[in-house]
């Protein structure tokens, strides 16, 4: 199916499609028939993290998948955290080392790794699939939450996912996925020059608070390069029309669009070969 999409559903002069999956390992694995299903909580050292990511990446490439929404870099120190079962064990420094090793493993396999979910879901039991988490962090807690993302950027992670989590110290109004200050923190604070993608805009954290088209436009205005939406075809058309209105009306500038297009094309040029 993926091969047919790449061959028949696009102009052959255009670069290949991104084909993405959530293959974190247990408990989030979309392809249960693959073998590299070890969850991040069961990974304790860098060598194993690298090997699992490389193997998982090779299996995904064999299917035609070129992006994996992993590794999870949230620092979840409490079992009450909703992201706890999907995250690495240990302190921020240990998580940073394991996450960076997985980024390198995916790179070795030719897979685009995605560091998620900036700026980290640690410290909240609220599931962003249902509602919007709000977490207040002092300077030390913020530095701890950001450390794994800094390490991933240092190891050249090609994509960062902005999560649906509001940290008032970063932005009192918007969650990171819709926040100009949060996106600026990824760019200027972490020195990241790659592609920023939002978490799924169809999740309850966004849908309960914002109309989907408005939230999608807001994410691009804030600096996101790709808006991830898992909804219906009707929703996609509504979002597309909202983008057209925003661009024609000047709410989103041509320069803003060209910045994202440039990053996307650069990423495809590096990773995606026909």
C-alpha positions as CSV (number, residue, x, y, z in Angstrom):
1,X,0.0,0.0,0.0
2,X,2.8,2.4,0.9
3,X,4.7,1.6,-2.2
4,X,1.5,2.3,-4.3
5,X,1.0,5.6,-2.5
6,X,4.6,6.7,-3.3
7,X,4.4,5.5,-6.9
8,X,0.8,6.5,-7.9
9,X,-0.5,9.2,-5.6
10,X,2.1,11.8,-6.3
11,X,3.8,13.6,-9.2
12,X,7.0,11.7,-9.8
13,X,8.9,15.0,-10.1
14,X,8.0,15.7,-6.5
15,X,9.9,14.3,-3.4
16,X,8.4,11.2,-1.7
17,X,5.7,11.5,0.9
18,X,6.5,11.4,4.6
19,X,5.0,8.1,6.0
20,X,4.9,8.2,9.8
21,X,4.0,5.8,12.6
22,X,3.9,5.7,16.4
23,X,6.3,2.7,16.9
24,X,7.6,3.5,20.3
25,X,7.7,-0.1,21.5
26,X,5.3,-1.4,24.0
27,X,2.8,-0.2,25.1
28,X,2.5,1.9,21.9
29,X,3.3,-0.2,18.8
30,X,1.3,0.2,15.6
31,X,2.9,-2.8,13.9
32,X,2.6,-5.7,16.4
33,X,3.9,-8.2,13.8
34,X,7.4,-6.6,14.0
35,X,10.1,-8.0,16.4
36,X,11.6,-4.9,17.9
37,X,8.8,-4.1,20.3
38,X,10.8,-3.4,23.5
39,X,9.2,-0.5,25.4
40,X,11.4,2.4,26.6
41,X,10.9,1.6,30.3
42,X,12.7,-1.7,29.7
43,X,15.8,0.0,28.1
44,X,18.5,0.7,30.7
45,X,21.7,1.4,28.8
46,X,22.8,3.4,25.7
47,X,24.1,0.4,23.7
48,X,20.7,-1.4,24.0
49,X,18.9,1.8,23.2
50,X,20.9,2.3,20.0
51,X,20.5,-1.4,19.0
52,X,16.8,-1.4,19.5
53,X,16.3,1.8,17.6
54,X,18.4,0.6,14.7
55,X,16.6,-2.7,14.5
56,X,13.2,-1.0,14.8
57,X,14.2,1.5,12.2
58,X,15.3,-1.2,9.8
59,X,12.0,-3.0,10.2
60,X,10.0,0.2,9.6
61,X,12.1,1.0,6.5
62,X,11.2,-2.4,5.2
63,X,7.5,-1.4,5.4
64,X,8.1,1.9,3.7
65,X,7.8,4.0,6.9
66,X,10.3,6.8,7.0
67,X,9.3,8.7,10.2
68,X,8.9,7.2,13.6
69,X,7.3,9.4,16.3
70,X,9.9,8.3,18.9
71,X,11.8,8.5,21.2
72,X,9.6,9.7,24.1
73,X,11.8,12.2,26.0
74,X,9.4,13.2,28.7
75,X,10.9,13.0,32.2
76,X,8.3,11.0,34.2
77,X,9.5,10.6,37.8
78,X,6.1,9.5,39.2
79,X,3.9,6.5,38.3
80,X,1.0,8.9,38.5
81,X,2.3,10.7,35.3
82,X,0.1,9.8,32.4
83,X,3.2,9.3,30.2
84,X,5.0,7.1,32.8
85,X,4.6,3.7,31.1
86,X,5.9,5.1,27.8
87,X,9.0,6.9,29.1
88,X,12.5,5.9,30.0
89,X,13.3,5.2,33.7
90,X,15.8,7.4,35.6
91,X,16.7,11.0,36.0
92,X,16.9,13.6,33.3
93,X,20.5,13.0,32.5
94,X,20.0,9.2,32.1
95,X,16.9,9.8,29.9
96,X,18.9,12.3,27.8
97,X,21.6,9.7,27.2
98,X,19.2,6.9,26.3
99,X,17.1,9.2,24.0
100,X,20.2,10.5,22.2
101,X,21.3,6.9,21.7
102,X,18.0,6.0,20.1
103,X,18.2,9.0,17.8
104,X,21.5,7.7,16.6
105,X,20.1,4.3,16.1
106,X,17.2,5.5,14.0
107,X,19.7,7.7,12.0
108,X,21.8,4.6,11.3
109,X,18.7,2.8,10.0
110,X,17.7,5.8,7.8
111,X,14.7,6.7,9.8
112,X,13.6,10.2,10.8
113,X,13.4,10.2,14.6
114,X,11.1,12.6,16.4
115,X,11.9,13.9,19.9
116,X,8.7,14.2,21.7
117,X,6.7,15.7,23.5
118,X,8.3,19.1,23.9
119,X,8.5,20.6,26.6
120,X,7.7,17.3,28.4
121,X,4.6,15.8,30.0
122,X,6.3,14.9,33.2
123,X,4.5,16.2,36.4
124,X,0.9,15.7,35.3
125,X,-1.6,12.9,35.4
126,X,-3.8,14.6,32.8
127,X,-3.9,12.6,29.5
128,X,-3.6,15.1,26.7
129,X,-5.6,12.7,24.5
130,X,-8.6,13.8,26.7
131,X,-7.8,17.2,28.2
132,X,-5.2,19.9,28.3
133,X,-2.5,19.3,30.9
134,X,-1.2,22.4,32.7
135,X,2.1,22.1,34.6
136,X,3.9,24.8,36.5
137,X,7.7,24.5,36.6
138,X,10.4,26.4,38.4
139,X,13.8,26.9,36.9
140,X,15.2,23.6,38.1
141,X,12.2,21.6,37.0
142,X,12.3,23.3,33.6
143,X,16.0,22.6,33.1
144,X,15.4,18.9,34.0
145,X,12.5,18.6,31.6
146,X,14.4,20.2,28.7
147,X,17.7,18.3,29.2
148,X,16.7,15.2,27.1
149,X,15.6,17.5,24.2
150,X,18.9,19.4,24.4
151,X,20.8,16.1,24.1
152,X,18.6,15.0,21.2
153,X,19.2,18.2,19.3
154,X,23.0,17.9,20.0
155,X,22.8,14.5,18.4
156,X,21.1,16.0,15.3
157,X,17.5,14.8,15.8
158,X,15.8,15.8,12.6
159,X,12.3,16.5,14.0
160,X,10.8,17.7,17.3
161,X,7.2,17.2,18.3
162,X,5.5,20.1,20.2
163,X,3.2,18.6,22.8
164,X,-0.3,19.7,23.9
165,X,0.8,20.8,27.3
166,X,0.6,24.3,28.8
167,X,3.5,25.5,31.0
168,X,2.6,28.9,32.2
169,X,6.2,29.9,32.8
170,X,6.7,29.5,29.0
171,X,3.3,30.7,27.8
172,X,0.4,31.6,30.1
173,X,-2.1,31.5,27.2
174,X,-1.3,28.6,24.8
175,X,-0.1,25.0,25.0
176,X,3.4,24.4,23.4
177,X,1.9,23.2,20.2
178,X,0.2,26.6,19.6
179,X,2.8,28.7,21.4
180,X,5.2,31.2,19.7
181,X,7.4,31.4,22.9
182,X,7.5,27.6,23.1
183,X,8.5,27.2,19.4
184,X,11.1,30.0,19.9
185,X,12.5,28.1,22.8
186,X,13.1,25.1,20.6
187,X,14.7,27.3,17.9
188,X,16.7,29.7,19.9
189,X,17.0,28.0,23.3
190,X,17.9,24.6,22.0
191,X,19.4,25.7,18.7
192,X,17.2,23.4,16.7
193,X,17.0,24.1,13.0
194,X,15.0,21.1,11.8
195,X,11.3,20.4,11.4
196,X,8.9,21.0,14.2
197,X,5.6,19.0,14.1
198,X,2.6,19.3,16.4
199,X,1.2,16.4,18.3
200,X,-2.2,15.2,16.9
201,X,-4.5,18.2,16.8
202,X,-7.5,15.9,17.0
203,X,-6.7,15.1,20.6
204,X,-9.0,16.3,23.4
205,X,-6.4,18.8,24.7
206,X,-7.0,20.9,21.6
207,X,-10.5,20.0,20.5
208,X,-12.0,20.8,23.8
209,X,-10.5,24.2,23.9
210,X,-10.2,25.4,20.3
211,X,-11.9,24.9,16.9
212,X,-9.7,22.6,14.9
213,X,-9.1,25.0,11.9
214,X,-8.3,27.9,14.2
215,X,-5.9,25.8,16.3
216,X,-4.2,24.6,13.1
217,X,-3.7,28.1,11.8
218,X,-2.5,29.2,15.2
219,X,0.2,26.4,15.2
220,X,1.6,27.6,11.9
221,X,1.5,31.2,13.0
222,X,3.5,30.1,16.1
223,X,6.2,28.5,13.9
224,X,5.2,24.9,13.6
225,X,6.3,23.4,10.2
226,X,3.8,20.5,10.1
227,X,0.4,20.3,11.6
228,X,-0.4,16.7,12.5
229,X,-4.1,15.9,12.4
230,X,-5.7,12.4,12.7
231,X,-9.3,13.1,11.8
232,X,-11.7,12.8,8.9
233,X,-11.3,13.9,5.3
234,X,-13.9,16.6,5.9
235,X,-11.8,18.0,8.8
236,X,-8.7,18.0,6.5
237,X,-10.6,20.1,3.9
238,X,-11.8,22.5,6.6
239,X,-8.3,23.0,7.9
240,X,-7.0,23.5,4.3
241,X,-9.6,26.1,3.6
242,X,-8.7,27.9,6.9
243,X,-5.0,28.0,5.8
244,X,-6.0,29.5,2.5
245,X,-8.0,32.2,4.2
246,X,-5.1,32.9,6.6
247,X,-2.6,33.1,3.8
248,X,-4.7,35.3,1.5
249,X,-5.6,37.5,4.4
250,X,-2.0,37.9,5.5
251,X,-2.4,36.2,8.9
252,X,0.3,33.7,7.7
253,X,2.9,35.3,5.5
254,X,4.6,33.8,2.5
255,X,7.9,34.1,4.3
256,X,6.5,32.0,7.2
257,X,5.3,29.3,4.7
258,X,8.6,29.3,2.8
259,X,10.6,28.8,6.0
260,X,8.7,25.6,6.7
261,X,8.7,24.4,3.1
262,X,12.5,24.8,3.1
263,X,13.0,22.8,6.2
264,X,10.6,20.0,5.0
265,X,12.4,19.8,1.6
266,X,15.8,19.8,3.2
267,X,14.7,16.9,5.4
268,X,13.3,14.9,2.5
269,X,16.5,15.5,0.5
270,X,18.6,14.1,3.3
271,X,16.4,11.0,4.2
272,X,14.0,10.1,1.4
273,X,15.4,8.6,-1.8
274,X,13.2,7.0,-4.5
